[in-house]
Every structure is written in C-alpha cells, then in structure tokens.
Amino acid sequence: MKQDIDLESAYREQWLALLDRNGVRRPAALQVIAVPGIVAQLTKGEPSGSLDLDESPGNVLMVNLSPVQALQQVRNQRSFVSDLLHWDMTLMPMGTRSKWSWNSTCDRFDLVVSEDALGEEHRIDTVDRFLFRDRELGNICRKLCREISLRGSADRLYIETLAIDMASMLLRGYSTASARAKDLPRGGLTHNNARRVIEYVEANFGRAVTVRELAYLAGLSTHHFVRMFQKSLGLTPYQYLLARRVERAKELLQDQTANLAQVGLSTGFCSQSHFTSAFHRAVGVTPAAFQRLVAKTI
C-alpha cells in the first residue's frame, strides 16, 4: 500500500510539473489513486491550455466530465477536433506521443492502465480511438469517481476491483489481444484454492489486502481470479472481505470498553470515517449506535 501511495504522490507531482512547463495553470482539484498496474486521476477545474505529452506510460482512457469540451487531439500524425459531450471518451495505446488543446475549464477522469495490469498472459494493448461512448465503461467510471472523491474514506480494495473490471473491458472490447487472451473463465475456484484464499483473508483482516495478492495465492491472473472467486462464493473479493470485516467488527463491539477507532483499524478499515460509513451501509446503524444497542440487550 505504501508503494501505491508513493506512486500517487509522484504521479501527481509529475502532472503538476507538466502543467507548469506548458504554461497551464493548476486545477482546482487533482486526486490520484494508484492500485497495482492502474493509476486513476480525477481532475476538476483545470484551466484552458495546451499540453505536449511524451510517450504514455500505459494505455490511457480519458473521460470528459465537463458539460461540453472543445478538444483538439494530435497523435500518430492524425489530428482530431471535436466537441466532447459529458461522458464522451477517448482512448490511446501505451507509448503514444500526443498533443492536447482545450479552450475552456476542464473536468475529466483519466485511467492509465499498464499492459500487464491483468497479468502477463492477458497483456493489454488498446486500439486508438479518438471519440466514443460506452455505457458499461461509463458506469464503472462513475463508481470510481465517487470512490476517489471520498479521499481518506476510499476503499482501496473496492477501487482495485473496479479498476480490474475496467481493464478487463478494455481487454475484451478495445484491445489487439487474441481471442484466447480475451476469454473469460467459465468455472469457479478449485476447493483447495478457495480454502487457501479464505484462510488468507481471515488471517489478514488488519491490513490492506489486494486482489493481485489473492490472485497470486490462487495461481491465477487477476482477470480470471475475480470472476472465478465470484462464481464460487457468490460475492466479489471486495464484497466478501467487507462482509467479513463488518462481522468481525460486530464481534469486537460486543465489548463495551472497545475503542471504536481501534476496532476499525484492527479490522482493516483505513480510517474512522471509512469504518463508520462502511459499517453503517452494511448494518444500518453506526458502530457507536450498534455498541449502544448491544449494551441495552445485555
């Protein structure tokens, strides 16, 4: 997790330095979240300007969040000028040099996906698309934007799960990969793999577990692991881990002397606010209210 946070800070500083070099004023807000193989950036209020970008470090999906954005893109000796509507998208492959010009304040969502984000056997090399719309991609982008906006309350495992879904959609619908590389698994985890993953989850409540490490434990790519886990257990890895964390927190809150902040941290929630909001969504009351209700029944 520390490595991801360091990457977020470095990526954010690199982007701000790029804006400075190109004479573009800094945005009102810039939030960056990194999970293994994927960086998501939410930008609000970036003033008009023009940027020259070196070769992109990954496949880049850009989603326009402004009502209308007049945008000029130049890449691979091709120029494209258009008014991007709300939730219009543009996609370019890794290693592409590009130039972007826009004439009004910009709100947007960027996703940078490394070629091995889903594992070596599912390498992602996207096609070059200047302007398109995709309802499924848009739905996941909305969820990612909401989660990233929570800042300290954001759930990294949930963000990683959403980002993997996005990368899988890009692999299946917008990549040059072979049909075999795009195949989705039909079955679930083996009994031994399921047991190994569950035991690992149970032993690691108190820290940030990633989908990538669970997939490695099962000897699978993240692309296959998420779907095979859900096939076997009826829940995504995120949903399963969240449910177990909440159940463990309920057990600890039976103790009337238990400190709420400590309960949250010991069950893997990244902050008090994250614990409170996740517990409330799952149980219907806050941890403090649950602790009081338990006291009245004793």
N, C-alpha and C positions, 0 to 999 in steps of 0.2 A: 504493500500500500504506500509506503514512504517513497518508493521508486516512482509510482504513479503521480504522487503529489509533487515530487521534484520535476517530473516531466511537464506537469501542468504549469508550474511556475516558469520553467524555461520556455515553453511554447508561448505563454502569454507575453513574456518579456521580448521574445523574438518578434512577435507580431507587432507589438507597440514600437519596437525599434524600426521595423519595416515601414510602419506608417510615418514615423519621424523622417526617415530617409527620403520618402516620396512626397513629403510636404503635406500629408493628410493629418488633420487634427484628430486627436484621440476620441474614441467613442464615449458616450455617457456611461456605458456599462459593457464589460467584457468578462465573460465567465467561461472557464475552461475546465473540462473534466476528462481525465485520461483513465482508460482501463486497458488491459493487455491487448495490444495491437490496434487500438482505436482511440482517436482523440476527437472530442466534440467541443465545439466553440459556439457560444451564443453571444451575439453582438447586438447591442441596441444603441441607436443614436450615433452611428458613425457618419461624420460629415462627408459631403461630396468630395470627389477627388479621383485620382488615377494611381494604379499600382502596377509595377513591373515585378513579376514573381519568377524566381528561379525554378528549377525542376521540382515539381511537387513531390514531397516525401512519401506520399501514398496516393491511393485513389481518392479523389475529392468530390463529395456531393455538397452542393450549395443550394440552400432553400431560401427563397425570398420571403421575409416576414413583413415587409412593408406593404401598404395597400397597392401601390404601383411603383415600379422602379425602372427607370430608363437606364439600360445597361449595354455597354459595348464590351464584347469579349474578343480577344485575338489569341489564337493558339493554332499551332501546326499549320502556319501560313494561311489560316482561314480567319475571316472576320465576321462577327455576327452582332447585329444591332437589333434590340427589341425592347418593348415594354414588358417587364416581368410582372405578372399579377401575383396577388397573395397566394403563397404555396406553390408557385412555379419553381422548377428545379433545373439545375444544370450539373453535368457530371463530366469529369475528365480523368483519364488514366494516370497512374503513377509515372513520374518522370517528365511530365508535360510542362514546358515553359509557357507562360501566359501573361497577358496584359488585360487589366480590367479598368473600366472608366464608368462612373455613375454620377448623375447630376443632381441628386438630392439626398437628404439624410437617409441612411440605410439601416434597416433592421434585418438580420439574417441569421441562419443556422448553418454551420459548416461541420461536416463529418469527414475526418481523414482516416481512411481505412488502409492499413498495411496489407501487402499482398499475402502475408501468412497469418492474418487475423483469425482465420478459421482452421489453421493447421497447414502443414506442408503439402498434404495431398489435396487440398482444396484452395489452391492459390488463386487470388482474385486479381484479374487484370480487366478492368472495366472497358467498355466501349466509350467512345467520345460522343456525348450528347449535349448540344447547346441549350435546348429548351424542351421540357416535357413536364407532364404531371403524372403522379402515381398515387392513387388513394391509399394503398396499403403502406407505402413508404411514408406518406404524409401523416398517417395515423400514429406510426411509431415516432416520427419526428415530434409530434405534439406531446407525446408522453415524455420523450427525452427532454424537451424544452421545459416542461413543467417540473421535472425532477431536478434538472440542473439549476433552475431558479430557486430551489429550496436551499441552496448553498450547503451550510453545515448540517442540514437535516436530510440531505440527499442520501439515498441508499445506493452504495456503490455496486452491490450485487445486482440490484434491480437495473441500474444503468448498464452494467455489463451484459445482462440478459437481453435488454432492448437493443443494445449495440450489436450483439451477435445476431439477433433477428434481422437487423438492418443489413449487416454484412452478408447474411445468407440470402436475402432478397436480391442484393446486388450480384451475388454469385450466380443465382438461378436466372435472373431476368436481364442483367446488363453486363455480362462478362463474356470473354472469349474462351472460357474454360470448356473442356469437353463435356459431353452429355454424362459421362460416367462421374466426373468430378462434381456435377450438379445433383446427382442422385440423392434422394432423402431416404433414410433408413425406414424399413417397414416394421421391424420388431423392436422389442424393448431391451433393457439391460439383462445380462445373464444374472442368475441368482447370486453368484459369488461377487460380481461387480456391484450389484445393488447393495448387498450387505456391506462390502468394503466402503462404499461411498457413505452410506448411512452411519456406519460406525465412526467414520472420519468426521462427519458433520457433528455428531453427538459429542465428540471429544474436542471440538474447536468452536464452541459457542462464543467464547470470549474474544474472538479476533475476526478480522475481515477475511472471509473465505472467498475465493474467486472461482468462477465457473471453469477457468482454464486449469486450475489445480485439481478440481474434481474430475474433469475430463481426463487429465493425465493419470489420475489414480485408476480410472476405469480403462485406460489404454485406448482412448478414443479421441477424435478431433472434437473441438467444441461444436462444430457444425452438426455432428451426429449425436454427441452426448446429450445436448439439451432435449432433443426430440425423443431419444430413447429413454431418458430419465422420465419424461412426462408420460410416455407410453406405459412405463412400468408402474409408476406411483400415482399417476393422475394429476400431478402438480409439476410446475416448472421447478428447477432447483431453487430459485428465489422464493417461490411460494412455500416450498417445503421448509426451507431454512427459517423463513419468517415465522411460520406456524410453530416450529419447534422452539424458537427463541421466545415467542409470546407465552407458550405453555410453561417453559422453564421460569420465566419472569413471574407468572402467576403462582408457581410453587414457592418462589422466594418471598413473594409478597404476603404469604401466609404468616410470616414472622412480622409482628407489628413493630419491631425495632429496626427492621430492614431500611437502609437508606435508599431512597428512590434512585438517586444518581448512580450509586454503586450497583444497584440491581441492573440498571440499563447498560452500564459498561460491561458488567460481568456476563451479560447475555448477548453481547456483540453489537449493540446499538452504538452508533458513532457519537451521539450527543444526547443530552437530556431531552431536547426538543424532538429529536428523531425518535427516541424511545416513547415519548408521550404521544406523538401523532400516530406512530405505527400501532401502539397498544390500543389507542382509542378506536382506530379504524377496525381492528380485529375483534375487540371485546365489547365496544360500545360505551365504555367509560374510560377515564384516565387512570393511570396506575395509582395515583393518590386516592381517587374515588374507590377503586377496586379494593385497596388496602383497608379503607374505612368500612366498606361493605362486609369484608371478611371479619373485621373486628366485631361487628354487630351480631354475627352469626355464632360467634364463639361463646 
